[in-house]
Amino acid sequence: MFARRAEVQAAKAAEHAGIPFCESTLSICGLEEVAAAVKRPVWFQLYVMKDRSYAEDLMARAQPSGARRWC
């Protein structure tokens, strides 16, 4: 929460270590930004909320961004 573009930095560190990175629904950085910063596909953790259309929108954004796994 205190590092600038923290999820981007964490995704790069995970890629360097050869481990998956899981982007959270509540992340500060958008999934598209994180996915563009690394070569490996990111995972996406979806918190299902009361507003189903919001969750559907997130899933629609996740797939073109390269997210292939769901946490």
NORRA-V930102 format. One record per backbone hydrogen bond with DSSP energy under -0.5 kcal/mol. NH is the residue of the N-H (numbers start at 0). CO is the residue of the C=O. E is the energy in kcal/mol with one decimal. If there is no record, write none. Layout:
nh=(NH | NH)
co=(CO | CO)
e=(E | E)
This chain:
nh=(5 | 8 | 9 | 10 | 11 | 12 | 13 | 14 | 15 | 16 | 17 | 17 | 18 | 22 | 22 | 24 | 26 | 33 | 34 | 35 | 36 | 36 | 37 | 37 | 42 | 43 | 44 | 45 | 46 | 47 | 51 | 53 | 54 | 55 | 56 | 57 | 58 | 59 | 60 | 61 | 62 | 63 | 64 | 65 | 66 | 67 | 68 | 70)
co=(2 | 4 | 5 | 6 | 7 | 8 | 9 | 10 | 11 | 12 | 13 | 14 | 13 | 20 | 42 | 44 | 23 | 29 | 30 | 31 | 32 | 33 | 33 | 34 | 20 | 68 | 22 | 43 | 44 | 45 | 49 | 50 | 50 | 51 | 52 | 53 | 54 | 55 | 56 | 57 | 58 | 59 | 60 | 62 | 61 | 41 | 41 | 43)
e=(-1.2 | -2.1 | -2.8 | -2.5 | -2.2 | -2.2 | -2.5 | -2.4 | -2.4 | -1.9 | -0.8 | -0.9 | -2.6 | -0.6 | -2.9 | -1.2 | -1.6 | -2.1 | -2.9 | -1.9 | -0.8 | -0.9 | -0.5 | -0.9 | -3.2 | -1.9 | -3.6 | -0.7 | -0.6 | -0.7 | -1.3 | -0.7 | -1.3 | -2.5 | -2.2 | -2.2 | -2.3 | -2.2 | -1.8 | -2.1 | -1.8 | -0.8 | -0.9 | -1.7 | -2.1 | -0.9 | -0.6 | -1.7)
